Amino acid sequence: MTEKPTAPSRRSITSFADDDDIPVPTPEQRAAAKSAGEGLGFRSEKPTPAAPKRPARKVREAKYTDAIHVRSLPEDRERFEDFVWRNRLSRGEAMTRLLDYALAEEKRRAAAGD
């Protein structure tokens, strides 16, 4: 029979159990290490961010924040969308305008006595 060559032994994982014996650096030691590192070009503080090149966009506040759901006939939906498109309005503006028209008509009929 042929013998397989044995693999070289693996090193064991280093144990850090004895690291508790290492003393915590004093403030003087930390300051000396910091100045030595800065002398080599390392900076301890994070650089301040550069000013933005262009001003931030203004966030547009929503004017129409409430949503209503109305069941309607497909023809009425088409008429509403056509009204919005013809008058170049948003749906919220169109709803406000249509309600104003309806209330004006209601007042006109009440004044006429119909």
Secondary structure, 3 states (H helix, E strand, C coil): CCCCCCCCCCCCCCCCHHHHHCCCCCHHHHHHHHHHHHHCCCCCCCCCCCCCCCCCCCCCCCCCCCCCCCCCCHHHHHHHHHHHHHHCCCHHHHHHHHHHHHHHHHHHHHHHCC
